[in-house]
Amino acid sequence: EQENLHGDKKEIAWGSQIRSYVLQPYRMIKDHRTGLEEGNVDAVLDGRLDPFIKAFLLWQPGD
């Protein structure tokens, strides 16, 4: 049942990247799993992670 809940998981290894934080020359955070891009970097760095959590919960591996 656990496998059904988690689906296919990639092995987390050296070089696996989940999120990019770009602060110069523009400001953006991108979640590479879900494709979510957030331009309000200060809010995310202050802990506002709800958009990332929601996108992950709605994300279907292979999308």
PDB file of N, CA, C, O and CB in Angstrom:
ATOM      1  N   GLU A   1       0.817  -1.188   0.000  1.00  0.00           N
ATOM      2  CA  GLU A   1       0.000   0.000   0.000  1.00  0.00           C
ATOM      3  C   GLU A   1       0.866   1.259   0.000  1.00  0.00           C
ATOM      4  O   GLU A   1       0.514   2.253  -0.635  1.00  0.00           O
ATOM      5  CB  GLU A   1      -0.932  -0.006   1.199  1.00  0.00           C
ATOM      6  N   GLN A   2       1.993   1.222   0.708  1.00  0.00           N
ATOM      7  CA  GLN A   2       2.896   2.369   0.733  1.00  0.00           C
ATOM      8  C   GLN A   2       3.392   2.715  -0.661  1.00  0.00           C
ATOM      9  O   GLN A   2       3.507   3.892  -1.002  1.00  0.00           O
ATOM     10  CB  GLN A   2       4.078   2.094   1.651  1.00  0.00           C
ATOM     11  N   GLU A   3       3.686   1.701  -1.472  1.00  0.00           N
ATOM     12  CA  GLU A   3       4.158   1.958  -2.828  1.00  0.00           C
ATOM     13  C   GLU A   3       3.098   2.680  -3.643  1.00  0.00           C
ATOM     14  O   GLU A   3       3.428   3.551  -4.448  1.00  0.00           O
ATOM     15  CB  GLU A   3       4.551   0.652  -3.515  1.00  0.00           C
ATOM     16  N   ASN A   4       1.840   2.336  -3.451  1.00  0.00           N
ATOM     17  CA  ASN A   4       0.760   3.008  -4.170  1.00  0.00           C
ATOM     18  C   ASN A   4       0.654   4.477  -3.777  1.00  0.00           C
ATOM     19  O   ASN A   4       0.346   5.325  -4.615  1.00  0.00           O
ATOM     20  CB  ASN A   4      -0.565   2.304  -3.908  1.00  0.00           C
ATOM     21  N   LEU A   5       0.907   4.778  -2.512  1.00  0.00           N
ATOM     22  CA  LEU A   5       0.829   6.156  -2.054  1.00  0.00           C
ATOM     23  C   LEU A   5       1.963   7.006  -2.594  1.00  0.00           C
ATOM     24  O   LEU A   5       1.768   8.180  -2.908  1.00  0.00           O
ATOM     25  CB  LEU A   5       0.831   6.200  -0.553  1.00  0.00           C
ATOM     26  N   HIS A   6       3.145   6.422  -2.702  1.00  0.00           N
ATOM     27  CA  HIS A   6       4.320   7.193  -3.080  1.00  0.00           C
ATOM     28  C   HIS A   6       4.633   7.119  -4.565  1.00  0.00           C
ATOM     29  O   HIS A   6       5.348   7.983  -5.072  1.00  0.00           O
ATOM     30  CB  HIS A   6       5.502   6.722  -2.301  1.00  0.00           C
ATOM     31  N   GLY A   7       4.134   6.137  -5.272  1.00  0.00           N
ATOM     32  CA  GLY A   7       4.415   6.020  -6.706  1.00  0.00           C
ATOM     33  C   GLY A   7       5.876   5.710  -6.954  1.00  0.00           C
ATOM     34  O   GLY A   7       6.588   5.235  -6.069  1.00  0.00           O
ATOM     35  N   ASP A   8       6.307   5.985  -8.167  1.00  0.00           N
ATOM     36  CA  ASP A   8       7.708   5.758  -8.517  1.00  0.00           C
ATOM     37  C   ASP A   8       8.552   6.884  -7.945  1.00  0.00           C
ATOM     38  O   ASP A   8       8.284   8.061  -8.186  1.00  0.00           O
ATOM     39  CB  ASP A   8       7.894   5.659 -10.055  1.00  0.00           C
ATOM     40  N   LYS A   9       9.563   6.515  -7.193  1.00  0.00           N
ATOM     41  CA  LYS A   9      10.464   7.499  -6.615  1.00  0.00           C
ATOM     42  C   LYS A   9      11.818   7.380  -7.286  1.00  0.00           C
ATOM     43  O   LYS A   9      12.319   6.285  -7.541  1.00  0.00           O
ATOM     44  CB  LYS A   9      10.589   7.314  -5.085  1.00  0.00           C
ATOM     45  N   LYS A  10      12.397   8.543  -7.566  1.00  0.00           N
ATOM     46  CA  LYS A  10      13.766   8.543  -8.044  1.00  0.00           C
ATOM     47  C   LYS A  10      14.677   8.404  -6.836  1.00  0.00           C
ATOM     48  O   LYS A  10      14.346   8.856  -5.740  1.00  0.00           O
ATOM     49  CB  LYS A  10      14.090   9.835  -8.858  1.00  0.00           C
ATOM     50  N   GLU A  11      15.804   7.787  -7.040  1.00  0.00           N
ATOM     51  CA  GLU A  11      16.785   7.690  -5.968  1.00  0.00           C
ATOM     52  C   GLU A  11      17.374   9.071  -5.726  1.00  0.00           C
ATOM     53  O   GLU A  11      17.760   9.766  -6.666  1.00  0.00           O
ATOM     54  CB  GLU A  11      17.900   6.660  -6.313  1.00  0.00           C
ATOM     55  N   ILE A  12      17.440   9.457  -4.475  1.00  0.00           N
ATOM     56  CA  ILE A  12      18.056  10.732  -4.138  1.00  0.00           C
ATOM     57  C   ILE A  12      19.555  10.491  -4.068  1.00  0.00           C
ATOM     58  O   ILE A  12      20.048   9.782  -3.190  1.00  0.00           O
ATOM     59  CB  ILE A  12      17.497  11.318  -2.783  1.00  0.00           C
ATOM     60  N   ALA A  13      20.259  11.087  -4.997  1.00  0.00           N
ATOM     61  CA  ALA A  13      21.693  10.870  -5.099  1.00  0.00           C
ATOM     62  C   ALA A  13      22.381  12.210  -5.302  1.00  0.00           C
ATOM     63  O   ALA A  13      21.730  13.237  -5.494  1.00  0.00           O
ATOM     64  CB  ALA A  13      22.031   9.892  -6.256  1.00  0.00           C
ATOM     65  N   TRP A  14      23.684  12.184  -5.258  1.00  0.00           N
ATOM     66  CA  TRP A  14      24.470  13.382  -5.492  1.00  0.00           C
ATOM     67  C   TRP A  14      24.087  13.963  -6.847  1.00  0.00           C
ATOM     68  O   TRP A  14      24.063  13.247  -7.848  1.00  0.00           O
ATOM     69  CB  TRP A  14      25.991  13.075  -5.427  1.00  0.00           C
ATOM     70  N   GLY A  15      23.794  15.228  -6.880  1.00  0.00           N
ATOM     71  CA  GLY A  15      23.420  15.877  -8.127  1.00  0.00           C
ATOM     72  C   GLY A  15      21.922  15.979  -8.341  1.00  0.00           C
ATOM     73  O   GLY A  15      21.478  16.669  -9.258  1.00  0.00           O
ATOM     74  N   SER A  16      21.121  15.296  -7.500  1.00  0.00           N
ATOM     75  CA  SER A  16      19.670  15.436  -7.608  1.00  0.00           C
ATOM     76  C   SER A  16      19.291  16.831  -7.116  1.00  0.00           C
ATOM     77  O   SER A  16      19.730  17.261  -6.050  1.00  0.00           O
ATOM     78  CB  SER A  16      18.922  14.323  -6.786  1.00  0.00           C
ATOM     79  N   GLN A  17      18.481  17.525  -7.892  1.00  0.00           N
ATOM     80  CA  GLN A  17      18.101  18.880  -7.521  1.00  0.00           C
ATOM     81  C   GLN A  17      16.589  18.980  -7.466  1.00  0.00           C
ATOM     82  O   GLN A  17      15.897  18.614  -8.417  1.00  0.00           O
ATOM     83  CB  GLN A  17      18.681  19.910  -8.513  1.00  0.00           C
ATOM     84  N   ILE A  18      16.085  19.470  -6.362  1.00  0.00           N
ATOM     85  CA  ILE A  18      14.649  19.622  -6.186  1.00  0.00           C
ATOM     86  C   ILE A  18      14.225  21.053  -6.479  1.00  0.00           C
ATOM     87  O   ILE A  18      13.204  21.274  -7.130  1.00  0.00           O
ATOM     88  CB  ILE A  18      14.235  19.223  -4.768  1.00  0.00           C
ATOM     89  N   ARG A  19      14.993  22.021  -6.009  1.00  0.00           N
ATOM     90  CA  ARG A  19      14.602  23.414  -6.132  1.00  0.00           C
ATOM     91  C   ARG A  19      15.806  24.282  -6.460  1.00  0.00           C
ATOM     92  O   ARG A  19      16.918  24.004  -6.010  1.00  0.00           O
ATOM     93  CB  ARG A  19      13.933  23.896  -4.850  1.00  0.00           C
ATOM     94  N   SER A  20      15.583  25.341  -7.249  1.00  0.00           N
ATOM     95  CA  SER A  20      16.617  26.336  -7.556  1.00  0.00           C
ATOM     96  C   SER A  20      16.212  27.675  -6.953  1.00  0.00           C
ATOM     97  O   SER A  20      15.064  28.104  -7.067  1.00  0.00           O
ATOM     98  CB  SER A  20      16.834  26.468  -9.097  1.00  0.00           C
ATOM     99  N   TYR A  21      17.168  28.318  -6.317  1.00  0.00           N
ATOM    100  CA  TYR A  21      16.960  29.654  -5.761  1.00  0.00           C
ATOM    101  C   TYR A  21      17.855  30.604  -6.537  1.00  0.00           C
ATOM    102  O   TYR A  21      19.079  30.532  -6.429  1.00  0.00           O
ATOM    103  CB  TYR A  21      17.269  29.702  -4.214  1.00  0.00           C
ATOM    104  N   VAL A  22      17.252  31.502  -7.324  1.00  0.00           N
ATOM    105  CA  VAL A  22      18.011  32.481  -8.103  1.00  0.00           C
ATOM    106  C   VAL A  22      17.769  33.843  -7.466  1.00  0.00           C
ATOM    107  O   VAL A  22      16.630  34.297  -7.366  1.00  0.00           O
ATOM    108  CB  VAL A  22      17.589  32.473  -9.630  1.00  0.00           C
ATOM    109  N   LEU A  23      18.854  34.494  -7.033  1.00  0.00           N
ATOM    110  CA  LEU A  23      18.722  35.789  -6.375  1.00  0.00           C
ATOM    111  C   LEU A  23      19.319  36.926  -7.194  1.00  0.00           C
ATOM    112  O   LEU A  23      19.007  38.088  -6.936  1.00  0.00           O
ATOM    113  CB  LEU A  23      19.378  35.744  -5.019  1.00  0.00           C
ATOM    114  N   GLN A  24      20.152  36.632  -8.154  1.00  0.00           N
ATOM    115  CA  GLN A  24      20.765  37.627  -9.035  1.00  0.00           C
ATOM    116  C   GLN A  24      20.868  37.053 -10.426  1.00  0.00           C
ATOM    117  O   GLN A  24      21.187  35.866 -10.495  1.00  0.00           O
ATOM    118  CB  GLN A  24      22.159  38.058  -8.519  1.00  0.00           C
ATOM    119  N   PRO A  25      20.655  37.688 -11.502  1.00  0.00           N
ATOM    120  CA  PRO A  25      20.260  39.093 -11.685  1.00  0.00           C
ATOM    121  C   PRO A  25      18.755  39.301 -11.530  1.00  0.00           C
ATOM    122  O   PRO A  25      18.296  40.443 -11.500  1.00  0.00           O
ATOM    123  CB  PRO A  25      20.701  39.583 -13.057  1.00  0.00           C
ATOM    124  N   TYR A  26      17.994  38.240 -11.433  1.00  0.00           N
ATOM    125  CA  TYR A  26      16.557  38.339 -11.174  1.00  0.00           C
ATOM    126  C   TYR A  26      16.257  37.442  -9.988  1.00  0.00           C
ATOM    127  O   TYR A  26      17.138  36.715  -9.530  1.00  0.00           O
ATOM    128  CB  TYR A  26      15.699  37.934 -12.437  1.00  0.00           C
ATOM    129  N   ARG A  27      15.048  37.477  -9.488  1.00  0.00           N
ATOM    130  CA  ARG A  27      14.709  36.723  -8.278  1.00  0.00           C
ATOM    131  C   ARG A  27      13.594  35.738  -8.589  1.00  0.00           C
ATOM    132  O   ARG A  27      12.510  36.124  -9.024  1.00  0.00           O
ATOM    133  CB  ARG A  27      14.289  37.674  -7.128  1.00  0.00           C
ATOM    134  N   MET A  28      13.875  34.458  -8.360  1.00  0.00           N
ATOM    135  CA  MET A  28      12.892  33.417  -8.635  1.00  0.00           C
ATOM    136  C   MET A  28      13.303  32.136  -7.920  1.00  0.00           C
ATOM    137  O   MET A  28      14.489  31.853  -7.754  1.00  0.00           O
ATOM    138  CB  MET A  28      12.749  33.175 -10.161  1.00  0.00           C
ATOM    139  N   ILE A  29      12.310  31.374  -7.505  1.00  0.00           N
ATOM    140  CA  ILE A  29      12.533  30.037  -6.968  1.00  0.00           C
ATOM    141  C   ILE A  29      11.728  29.087  -7.831  1.00  0.00           C
ATOM    142  O   ILE A  29      10.546  29.318  -8.086  1.00  0.00           O
ATOM    143  CB  ILE A  29      12.124  29.931  -5.446  1.00  0.00           C
ATOM    144  N   LYS A  30      12.371  28.016  -8.282  1.00  0.00           N
ATOM    145  CA  LYS A  30      11.690  27.044  -9.135  1.00  0.00           C
ATOM    146  C   LYS A  30      11.808  25.661  -8.515  1.00  0.00           C
ATOM    147  O   LYS A  30      12.895  25.222  -8.139  1.00  0.00           O
ATOM    148  CB  LYS A  30      12.278  27.052 -10.569  1.00  0.00           C
ATOM    149  N   ASP A  31      10.667  24.981  -8.415  1.00  0.00           N
ATOM    150  CA  ASP A  31      10.628  23.590  -7.975  1.00  0.00           C
ATOM    151  C   ASP A  31      10.701  22.728  -9.229  1.00  0.00           C
ATOM    152  O   ASP A  31       9.794  22.763 -10.061  1.00  0.00           O
ATOM    153  CB  ASP A  31       9.330  23.277  -7.127  1.00  0.00           C
ATOM    154  N   HIS A  32      11.770  21.957  -9.368  1.00  0.00           N
ATOM    155  CA  HIS A  32      12.000  21.174 -10.585  1.00  0.00           C
ATOM    156  C   HIS A  32      11.092  19.953 -10.686  1.00  0.00           C
ATOM    157  O   HIS A  32      10.893  19.432 -11.784  1.00  0.00           O
ATOM    158  CB  HIS A  32      13.442  20.732 -10.643  1.00  0.00           C
ATOM    159  N   ARG A  33      10.542  19.489  -9.580  1.00  0.00           N
ATOM    160  CA  ARG A  33       9.614  18.354  -9.646  1.00  0.00           C
ATOM    161  C   ARG A  33       8.272  18.781 -10.209  1.00  0.00           C
ATOM    162  O   ARG A  33       7.739  18.136 -11.111  1.00  0.00           O
ATOM    163  CB  ARG A  33       9.424  17.731  -8.260  1.00  0.00           C
ATOM    164  N   THR A  34       7.722  19.871  -9.678  1.00  0.00           N
ATOM    165  CA  THR A  34       6.364  20.280 -10.034  1.00  0.00           C
ATOM    166  C   THR A  34       6.319  21.335 -11.124  1.00  0.00           C
ATOM    167  O   THR A  34       5.281  21.529 -11.758  1.00  0.00           O
ATOM    168  CB  THR A  34       5.658  20.796  -8.823  1.00  0.00           C
ATOM    169  N   GLY A  35       7.442  22.025 -11.350  1.00  0.00           N
ATOM    170  CA  GLY A  35       7.472  23.101 -12.335  1.00  0.00           C
ATOM    171  C   GLY A  35       7.007  24.438 -11.778  1.00  0.00           C
ATOM    172  O   GLY A  35       6.974  25.427 -12.510  1.00  0.00           O
ATOM    173  N   LEU A  36       6.647  24.489 -10.498  1.00  0.00           N
ATOM    174  CA  LEU A  36       6.184  25.732  -9.885  1.00  0.00           C
ATOM    175  C   LEU A  36       7.316  26.749  -9.853  1.00  0.00           C
ATOM    176  O   LEU A  36       8.437  26.429  -9.456  1.00  0.00           O
ATOM    177  CB  LEU A  36       5.648  25.476  -8.460  1.00  0.00           C
ATOM    178  N   GLU A  37       7.018  27.980 -10.273  1.00  0.00           N
ATOM    179  CA  GLU A  37       7.964  29.083 -10.183  1.00  0.00           C
ATOM    180  C   GLU A  37       7.350  30.163  -9.311  1.00  0.00           C
ATOM    181  O   GLU A  37       6.184  30.519  -9.479  1.00  0.00           O
ATOM    182  CB  GLU A  37       8.330  29.639 -11.594  1.00  0.00           C
ATOM    183  N   GLU A  38       8.134  30.679  -8.384  1.00  0.00           N
ATOM    184  CA  GLU A  38       7.654  31.696  -7.447  1.00  0.00           C
ATOM    185  C   GLU A  38       8.595  32.891  -7.518  1.00  0.00           C
ATOM    186  O   GLU A  38       9.805  32.746  -7.342  1.00  0.00           O
ATOM    187  CB  GLU A  38       7.568  31.135  -5.984  1.00  0.00           C
ATOM    188  N   GLY A  39       8.037  34.077  -7.778  1.00  0.00           N
ATOM    189  CA  GLY A  39       8.841  35.285  -7.882  1.00  0.00           C
ATOM    190  C   GLY A  39       8.982  36.038  -6.574  1.00  0.00           C
ATOM    191  O   GLY A  39       9.837  36.916  -6.462  1.00  0.00           O
ATOM    192  N   ASN A  40       8.166  35.717  -5.582  1.00  0.00           N
ATOM    193  CA  ASN A  40       8.230  36.391  -4.291  1.00  0.00           C
ATOM    194  C   ASN A  40       9.227  35.652  -3.396  1.00  0.00           C
ATOM    195  O   ASN A  40       8.852  34.936  -2.468  1.00  0.00           O
ATOM    196  CB  ASN A  40       6.818  36.456  -3.621  1.00  0.00           C
ATOM    197  N   VAL A  41      10.495  35.848  -3.704  1.00  0.00           N
ATOM    198  CA  VAL A  41      11.573  35.117  -3.030  1.00  0.00           C
ATOM    199  C   VAL A  41      11.607  35.418  -1.538  1.00  0.00           C
ATOM    200  O   VAL A  41      11.800  34.514  -0.725  1.00  0.00           O
ATOM    201  CB  VAL A  41      12.920  35.464  -3.657  1.00  0.00           C
ATOM    202  N   ASP A  42      11.421  36.678  -1.177  1.00  0.00           N
ATOM    203  CA  ASP A  42      11.490  37.046   0.242  1.00  0.00           C
ATOM    204  C   ASP A  42      10.448  36.297   1.067  1.00  0.00           C
ATOM    205  O   ASP A  42      10.739  35.854   2.178  1.00  0.00           O
ATOM    206  CB  ASP A  42      11.297  38.555   0.408  1.00  0.00           C
ATOM    207  N   ALA A  43       9.251  36.156   0.539  1.00  0.00           N
ATOM    208  CA  ALA A  43       8.202  35.434   1.268  1.00  0.00           C
ATOM    209  C   ALA A  43       8.581  33.973   1.457  1.00  0.00           C
ATOM    210  O   ALA A  43       8.373  33.412   2.533  1.00  0.00           O
ATOM    211  CB  ALA A  43       6.859  35.538   0.529  1.00  0.00           C
ATOM    212  N   VAL A  44       9.132  33.355   0.424  1.00  0.00           N
ATOM    213  CA  VAL A  44       9.526  31.945   0.525  1.00  0.00           C
ATOM    214  C   VAL A  44      10.659  31.785   1.528  1.00  0.00           C
ATOM    215  O   VAL A  44      10.641  30.866   2.348  1.00  0.00           O
ATOM    216  CB  VAL A  44       9.953  31.394  -0.854  1.00  0.00           C
ATOM    217  N   LEU A  45      11.642  32.672   1.467  1.00  0.00           N
ATOM    218  CA  LEU A  45      12.756  32.591   2.410  1.00  0.00           C
ATOM    219  C   LEU A  45      12.303  32.879   3.843  1.00  0.00           C
ATOM    220  O   LEU A  45      12.955  32.459   4.798  1.00  0.00           O
ATOM    221  CB  LEU A  45      13.859  33.569   2.006  1.00  0.00           C
ATOM    222  N   ASP A  46      11.188  33.594   3.990  1.00  0.00           N
ATOM    223  CA  ASP A  46      10.610  33.840   5.319  1.00  0.00           C
ATOM    224  C   ASP A  46       9.728  32.695   5.790  1.00  0.00           C
ATOM    225  O   ASP A  46       9.198  32.739   6.901  1.00  0.00           O
ATOM    226  CB  ASP A  46       9.805  35.123   5.308  1.00  0.00           C
ATOM    227  N   GLY A  47       9.561  31.658   4.949  1.00  0.00           N
ATOM    228  CA  GLY A  47       8.828  30.476   5.385  1.00  0.00           C
ATOM    229  C   GLY A  47       7.493  30.233   4.714  1.00  0.00           C
ATOM    230  O   GLY A  47       6.811  29.264   5.045  1.00  0.00           O
ATOM    231  N   ARG A  48       7.100  31.088   3.778  1.00  0.00           N
ATOM    232  CA  ARG A  48       5.812  30.874   3.098  1.00  0.00           C
ATOM    233  C   ARG A  48       5.984  29.797   2.031  1.00  0.00           C
ATOM    234  O   ARG A  48       6.283  30.095   0.875  1.00  0.00           O
ATOM    235  CB  ARG A  48       5.280  32.204   2.459  1.00  0.00           C
ATOM    236  N   LEU A  49       5.793  28.553   2.431  1.00  0.00           N
ATOM    237  CA  LEU A  49       6.019  27.405   1.549  1.00  0.00           C
ATOM    238  C   LEU A  49       4.724  26.790   1.037  1.00  0.00           C
ATOM    239  O   LEU A  49       4.760  25.799   0.308  1.00  0.00           O
ATOM    240  CB  LEU A  49       6.819  26.352   2.272  1.00  0.00           C
ATOM    241  N   ASP A  50       3.583  27.362   1.405  1.00  0.00           N
ATOM    242  CA  ASP A  50       2.295  26.781   1.017  1.00  0.00           C
ATOM    243  C   ASP A  50       2.159  26.514  -0.480  1.00  0.00           C
ATOM    244  O   ASP A  50       1.666  25.448  -0.850  1.00  0.00           O
ATOM    245  CB  ASP A  50       1.191  27.688   1.452  1.00  0.00           C
ATOM    246  N   PRO A  51       2.576  27.439  -1.370  1.00  0.00           N
ATOM    247  CA  PRO A  51       2.445  27.135  -2.804  1.00  0.00           C
ATOM    248  C   PRO A  51       3.242  25.894  -3.214  1.00  0.00           C
ATOM    249  O   PRO A  51       2.794  25.129  -4.068  1.00  0.00           O
ATOM    250  CB  PRO A  51       2.903  28.329  -3.633  1.00  0.00           C
ATOM    251  N   PHE A  52       4.409  25.689  -2.618  1.00  0.00           N
ATOM    252  CA  PHE A  52       5.235  24.529  -2.945  1.00  0.00           C
ATOM    253  C   PHE A  52       4.621  23.246  -2.392  1.00  0.00           C
ATOM    254  O   PHE A  52       4.647  22.206  -3.049  1.00  0.00           O
ATOM    255  CB  PHE A  52       6.654  24.713  -2.399  1.00  0.00           C
ATOM    256  N   ILE A  53       4.076  23.325  -1.193  1.00  0.00           N
ATOM    257  CA  ILE A  53       3.437  22.152  -0.590  1.00  0.00           C
ATOM    258  C   ILE A  53       2.212  21.745  -1.400  1.00  0.00           C
ATOM    259  O   ILE A  53       2.022  20.567  -1.702  1.00  0.00           O
ATOM    260  CB  ILE A  53       3.040  22.438   0.877  1.00  0.00           C
ATOM    261  N   LYS A  54       1.379  22.732  -1.750  1.00  0.00           N
ATOM    262  CA  LYS A  54       0.174  22.439  -2.529  1.00  0.00           C
ATOM    263  C   LYS A  54       0.535  21.860  -3.896  1.00  0.00           C
ATOM    264  O   LYS A  54      -0.067  20.879  -4.333  1.00  0.00           O
ATOM    265  CB  LYS A  54      -0.677  23.710  -2.701  1.00  0.00           C
ATOM    266  N   ALA A  55       1.520  22.465  -4.574  1.00  0.00           N
ATOM    267  CA  ALA A  55       1.932  21.962  -5.891  1.00  0.00           C
ATOM    268  C   ALA A  55       2.448  20.534  -5.787  1.00  0.00           C
ATOM    269  O   ALA A  55       2.174  19.714  -6.663  1.00  0.00           O
ATOM    270  CB  ALA A  55       3.014  22.869  -6.503  1.00  0.00           C
ATOM    271  N   PHE A  56       3.194  20.225  -4.721  1.00  0.00           N
ATOM    272  CA  PHE A  56       3.716  18.872  -4.554  1.00  0.00           C
ATOM    273  C   PHE A  56       2.585  17.873  -4.307  1.00  0.00           C
ATOM    274  O   PHE A  56       2.602  16.764  -4.842  1.00  0.00           O
ATOM    275  CB  PHE A  56       4.721  18.828  -3.397  1.00  0.00           C
ATOM    276  N   LEU A  57       1.602  18.271  -3.494  1.00  0.00           N
ATOM    277  CA  LEU A  57       0.489  17.366  -3.195  1.00  0.00           C
ATOM    278  C   LEU A  57      -0.372  17.095  -4.430  1.00  0.00           C
ATOM    279  O   LEU A  57      -0.954  16.017  -4.553  1.00  0.00           O
ATOM    280  CB  LEU A  57      -0.376  17.950  -2.081  1.00  0.00           C
ATOM    281  N   LEU A  58      -0.455  18.057  -5.337  1.00  0.00           N
ATOM    282  CA  LEU A  58      -1.239  17.893  -6.562  1.00  0.00           C
ATOM    283  C   LEU A  58      -0.437  17.282  -7.704  1.00  0.00           C
ATOM    284  O   LEU A  58      -1.004  16.858  -8.711  1.00  0.00           O
ATOM    285  CB  LEU A  58      -1.791  19.225  -6.997  1.00  0.00           C
ATOM    286  N   TRP A  59       0.879  17.239  -7.544  1.00  0.00           N
ATOM    287  CA  TRP A  59       1.795  16.775  -8.588  1.00  0.00           C
ATOM    288  C   TRP A  59       1.661  15.275  -8.813  1.00  0.00           C
ATOM    289  O   TRP A  59       1.570  14.494  -7.866  1.00  0.00           O
ATOM    290  CB  TRP A  59       3.239  17.121  -8.224  1.00  0.00           C
ATOM    291  N   GLN A  60       1.652  14.898 -10.058  1.00  0.00           N
ATOM    292  CA  GLN A  60       1.636  13.488 -10.445  1.00  0.00           C
ATOM    293  C   GLN A  60       2.981  13.166 -11.088  1.00  0.00           C
ATOM    294  O   GLN A  60       3.320  13.768 -12.107  1.00  0.00           O
ATOM    295  CB  GLN A  60       0.445  13.171 -11.425  1.00  0.00           C
ATOM    296  N   PRO A  61       3.759  12.242 -10.533  1.00  0.00           N
ATOM    297  CA  PRO A  61       5.037  11.887 -11.152  1.00  0.00           C
ATOM    298  C   PRO A  61       4.836  11.549 -12.625  1.00  0.00           C
ATOM    299  O   PRO A  61       3.899  10.846 -13.003  1.00  0.00           O
ATOM    300  CB  PRO A  61       5.689  10.698 -10.415  1.00  0.00           C
ATOM    301  N   GLY A  62       5.740  12.070 -13.438  1.00  0.00           N
ATOM    302  CA  GLY A  62       5.656  11.830 -14.872  1.00  0.00           C
ATOM    303  C   GLY A  62       5.008  12.979 -15.618  1.00  0.00           C
ATOM    304  O   GLY A  62       4.970  12.980 -16.848  1.00  0.00           O
ATOM    305  N   ASP A  63       4.487  13.977 -14.869  1.00  0.00           N
ATOM    306  CA  ASP A  63       3.875  15.142 -15.522  1.00  0.00           C
ATOM    307  C   ASP A  63       4.939  16.009 -16.145  1.00  0.00           C
ATOM    308  O   ASP A  63       4.625  17.038 -16.742  1.00  0.00           O
ATOM    309  CB  ASP A  63       3.046  15.962 -14.525  1.00  0.00           C
TER     310      ASP A  63
END
